[in-house]
Amino acid sequence: MSNHLEEIQKYDAKADADIVANMAKTYRLVLSKRDSAYVAVSDADELKTVRENFLKKKLGLTDSDDKLDAIIADVAEEMKADRMKERLTFYYLCAKKAGKLSVFS
């Protein structure tokens, strides 16, 4: 878990360790597979999955697809220096931008 926290702290120095731990626990199966441990921001289907399954279903967001896609685009831009975008970091930053980190408290 400390690796996840360290990765997230590159973007949010004050990341809550308990929230990161809860997220890691929730997504442990996804994170255990190399193919699904990263978000491919160049794949439109992948970004749709992030929007539909994470932002809408998990976080319960009901905003327009355009607004949700803007959150995803902002996070992708923020992480552009990382060739491989870790899913947990990507999800954490999306949840933070949406004001929904409390879902993992």
TORKOL-4160 file (C-alpha; in steps of 0.2 Angstrom, whole numbers, padded with zeros to 4 digits, m for minus):
105
<pt num="1" X="0000" Y="0000" Z="0000"/>
<pt num="2" X="0014" Y="0012" Z="0004"/>
<pt num="3" X="0019" Y="0012" Z="m0015"/>
<pt num="4" X="0001" Y="0017" Z="m0019"/>
<pt num="5" X="0002" Y="0031" Z="m0006"/>
<pt num="6" X="0019" Y="0037" Z="m0012"/>
<pt num="7" X="0013" Y="0038" Z="m0030"/>
<pt num="8" X="m0003" Y="0047" Z="m0025"/>
<pt num="9" X="0008" Y="0059" Z="m0015"/>
<pt num="10" X="0017" Y="0065" Z="m0030"/>
<pt num="11" X="0001" Y="0073" Z="m0035"/>
<pt num="12" X="m0007" Y="0076" Z="m0018"/>
<pt num="13" X="0006" Y="0078" Z="m0004"/>
<pt num="14" X="m0008" Y="0078" Z="0009"/>
<pt num="15" X="m0016" Y="0062" Z="0003"/>
<pt num="16" X="m0025" Y="0053" Z="0017"/>
<pt num="17" X="m0017" Y="0036" Z="0020"/>
<pt num="18" X="m0033" Y="0028" Z="0026"/>
<pt num="19" X="m0043" Y="0033" Z="0010"/>
<pt num="20" X="m0029" Y="0026" Z="m0001"/>
<pt num="21" X="m0029" Y="0010" Z="0009"/>
<pt num="22" X="m0048" Y="0008" Z="0007"/>
<pt num="23" X="m0046" Y="0012" Z="m0012"/>
<pt num="24" X="m0032" Y="m0001" Z="m0013"/>
<pt num="25" X="m0043" Y="m0014" Z="m0004"/>
<pt num="26" X="m0058" Y="m0010" Z="m0015"/>
<pt num="27" X="m0048" Y="m0012" Z="m0031"/>
<pt num="28" X="m0035" Y="m0025" Z="m0026"/>
<pt num="29" X="m0041" Y="m0037" Z="m0039"/>
<pt num="30" X="m0040" Y="m0024" Z="m0053"/>
<pt num="31" X="m0023" Y="m0018" Z="m0047"/>
<pt num="32" X="m0016" Y="m0036" Z="m0046"/>
<pt num="33" X="m0017" Y="m0038" Z="m0065"/>
<pt num="34" X="m0004" Y="m0028" Z="m0076"/>
<pt num="35" X="m0017" Y="m0025" Z="m0090"/>
<pt num="36" X="m0030" Y="m0017" Z="m0078"/>
<pt num="37" X="m0018" Y="m0009" Z="m0066"/>
<pt num="38" X="m0015" Y="0006" Z="m0077"/>
<pt num="39" X="m0027" Y="0018" Z="m0086"/>
<pt num="40" X="m0024" Y="0019" Z="m0105"/>
<pt num="41" X="m0029" Y="0037" Z="m0108"/>
<pt num="42" X="m0027" Y="0035" Z="m0127"/>
<pt num="43" X="m0041" Y="0022" Z="m0127"/>
<pt num="44" X="m0058" Y="0029" Z="m0129"/>
<pt num="45" X="m0066" Y="0013" Z="m0122"/>
<pt num="46" X="m0055" Y="0014" Z="m0107"/>
<pt num="47" X="m0060" Y="0032" Z="m0103"/>
<pt num="48" X="m0079" Y="0027" Z="m0105"/>
<pt num="49" X="m0076" Y="0013" Z="m0093"/>
<pt num="50" X="m0069" Y="0025" Z="m0080"/>
<pt num="51" X="m0083" Y="0037" Z="m0083"/>
<pt num="52" X="m0097" Y="0024" Z="m0082"/>
<pt num="53" X="m0090" Y="0012" Z="m0069"/>
<pt num="54" X="m0080" Y="0023" Z="m0058"/>
<pt num="55" X="m0087" Y="0041" Z="m0059"/>
<pt num="56" X="m0105" Y="0036" Z="m0061"/>
<pt num="57" X="m0107" Y="0019" Z="m0052"/>
<pt num="58" X="m0094" Y="0020" Z="m0038"/>
<pt num="59" X="m0094" Y="0039" Z="m0035"/>
<pt num="60" X="m0113" Y="0041" Z="m0039"/>
<pt num="61" X="m0110" Y="0056" Z="m0050"/>
<pt num="62" X="m0125" Y="0062" Z="m0060"/>
<pt num="63" X="m0117" Y="0076" Z="m0070"/>
<pt num="64" X="m0117" Y="0076" Z="m0089"/>
<pt num="65" X="m0105" Y="0065" Z="m0098"/>
<pt num="66" X="m0096" Y="0081" Z="m0104"/>
<pt num="67" X="m0093" Y="0087" Z="m0087"/>
<pt num="68" X="m0087" Y="0069" Z="m0081"/>
<pt num="69" X="m0076" Y="0068" Z="m0097"/>
<pt num="70" X="m0068" Y="0085" Z="m0092"/>
<pt num="71" X="m0063" Y="0078" Z="m0075"/>
<pt num="72" X="m0055" Y="0063" Z="m0083"/>
<pt num="73" X="m0046" Y="0074" Z="m0096"/>
<pt num="74" X="m0040" Y="0086" Z="m0081"/>
<pt num="75" X="m0033" Y="0071" Z="m0072"/>
<pt num="76" X="m0025" Y="0064" Z="m0089"/>
<pt num="77" X="m0017" Y="0081" Z="m0091"/>
<pt num="78" X="m0011" Y="0082" Z="m0073"/>
<pt num="79" X="m0003" Y="0064" Z="m0075"/>
<pt num="80" X="0004" Y="0067" Z="m0093"/>
<pt num="81" X="0022" Y="0065" Z="m0087"/>
<pt num="82" X="0019" Y="0047" Z="m0082"/>
<pt num="83" X="0019" Y="0036" Z="m0097"/>
<pt num="84" X="0010" Y="0022" Z="m0087"/>
<pt num="85" X="m0004" Y="0030" Z="m0077"/>
<pt num="86" X="m0008" Y="0020" Z="m0061"/>
<pt num="87" X="m0026" Y="0016" Z="m0060"/>
<pt num="88" X="m0027" Y="0019" Z="m0041"/>
<pt num="89" X="m0019" Y="0036" Z="m0043"/>
<pt num="90" X="m0030" Y="0041" Z="m0058"/>
<pt num="91" X="m0045" Y="0036" Z="m0048"/>
<pt num="92" X="m0040" Y="0045" Z="m0032"/>
<pt num="93" X="m0037" Y="0061" Z="m0042"/>
<pt num="94" X="m0054" Y="0059" Z="m0051"/>
<pt num="95" X="m0062" Y="0057" Z="m0034"/>
<pt num="96" X="m0053" Y="0072" Z="m0027"/>
<pt num="97" X="m0058" Y="0083" Z="m0042"/>
<pt num="98" X="m0076" Y="0077" Z="m0040"/>
<pt num="99" X="m0076" Y="0081" Z="m0021"/>
<pt num="100" X="m0080" Y="0062" Z="m0018"/>
<pt num="101" X="m0065" Y="0055" Z="m0008"/>
<pt num="102" X="m0077" Y="0053" Z="0006"/>
<pt num="103" X="m0084" Y="0038" Z="m0003"/>
<pt num="104" X="m0068" Y="0029" Z="0003"/>
<pt num="105" X="m0068" Y="0035" Z="0021"/>
